[in-house]
Amino acid sequence: WLFMLWSVRRVVAVVLAACSTVAILGLVITSNLETNPGRTMLSSSGGYKCATIQLKNQNTCVFVSSESYTSLYGPSNVDINVGQDYHRQVVDYYGDPVQLGPAPLQDGDHEVYSDQKLSADEWQYVLAFELIAPLRDAMMYYPMELTAGDEGSSSSNSSKSSGSSSGSSSGSKGSKASGSKSSAASAAPSAASGSKSSGSGSGSSGGSSGSGSSSSSVGTSRWKKLTRALTDCHINTESYGTDLGDPAAVIYGTDEMYKLLKNPEKRDIHESIMEYLNRGFLQLVCVMTRENVQYPECGRISRDNGVSTSQISDCWVEAYKGLYGRDPATLPTTKDVLHDTEAGSSSAGSSNSTGSASGSASAASLSSAAGSK
């Protein structure tokens, strides 16, 4: 009996030790999941899918997590009131600053106040975020607002409230990311205001380079307003692919992407949407910063806008005005825009030497900056 009692005690001790080990491992794993996983997680199309109910019943793609045990952080909800110019910073969900580099926006990115003044390139990155994040939010979480009232959209009437609630629920986890995000309604671009605030200068070039339907519907107007920076900077203007009927086989330009948003034909199109957004953001960063982001398209997109990869174009400025009703605090001096060795040659007569309308606007702005200096 003593031997049996000793054996039972040993078995119990082993079981308790095993349970303790499992519990400790669980705590370690949970702790690791709550730390910053890096800029690769959910940066591309991985981790997302179109919500099944909205896709089936409303023919609309509203983003949700593809993993049953996780939820998305939700919209970025840009709020330019969190800090003054040069004192706003893009951080990830965990509050870590997002560094300028060849990485697309990530789920959970948002703006916070920075007590230290940002450098010129860091600030330009923030402005790029403020241009693309509202488009990203709309395409991923509120696509029905982009197609509302537009002919050919199967979600033009009844899907807005349903889709919005879905977007809100999928973003419930993100509500704790930043206290400032809840106050973004006053600063975020509204669908009510049109994109007619720019009537001259590079604004006219944006109007001439824009494409698509002349429909005056709320959805079309909002789509053009949110994509104007891309259009004016010659980004995502064309579609590439052999079969426009297969979303996975196409790199979509702005016009074709809008058609796909209006009618995905109940197919999961999240990969096409993410490819459009990621490519658009990275190319916009190319023309808005001097930092070499090591993105293959930087050279081409810079040439399309009449600048070198070491120069900043202002092709996006009128689009920013249209979204926020104010001039972006940018291009303070020629030195901040060009390398010193290029300042003189780029500011003298550039507006007549380039065939690009956006390049002309950029050169005129740089010339003015140099004169004021």
TAJO-V5131 format. One record per run of one state. SS is the DSSP state (a for helix, b for strand, c for the rest). FROM is the first residue (numbers start at 1). TO is the last residue. If there is no record, write none. Layout:
ss=SS from=FROM to=TO
ss=SS from=FROM to=TO
//
This chain:
ss=c from=1 to=1
ss=a from=2 to=33
ss=c from=34 to=47
ss=b from=48 to=50
ss=c from=51 to=51
ss=a from=52 to=58
ss=c from=59 to=62
ss=b from=63 to=65
ss=c from=66 to=79
ss=a from=80 to=82
ss=c from=83 to=87
ss=b from=88 to=91
ss=c from=92 to=96
ss=b from=97 to=97
ss=c from=98 to=109
ss=b from=110 to=113
ss=c from=114 to=119
ss=a from=120 to=141
ss=c from=142 to=142
ss=a from=143 to=146
ss=c from=147 to=158
ss=a from=159 to=170
ss=c from=171 to=171
ss=a from=172 to=176
ss=c from=177 to=178
ss=a from=179 to=186
ss=c from=187 to=201
ss=a from=202 to=209
ss=c from=210 to=217
ss=a from=218 to=232
ss=c from=233 to=239
ss=b from=240 to=241
ss=c from=242 to=246
ss=a from=247 to=249
ss=b from=250 to=251
ss=c from=252 to=253
ss=a from=254 to=262
ss=c from=263 to=269
ss=a from=270 to=288
ss=c from=289 to=297
ss=a from=298 to=304
ss=c from=305 to=316
ss=a from=317 to=324
ss=c from=325 to=333
ss=a from=334 to=337
ss=c from=338 to=339
ss=a from=340 to=347
ss=c from=348 to=349
ss=a from=350 to=353
ss=c from=354 to=356
ss=a from=357 to=372
ss=c from=373 to=373
//
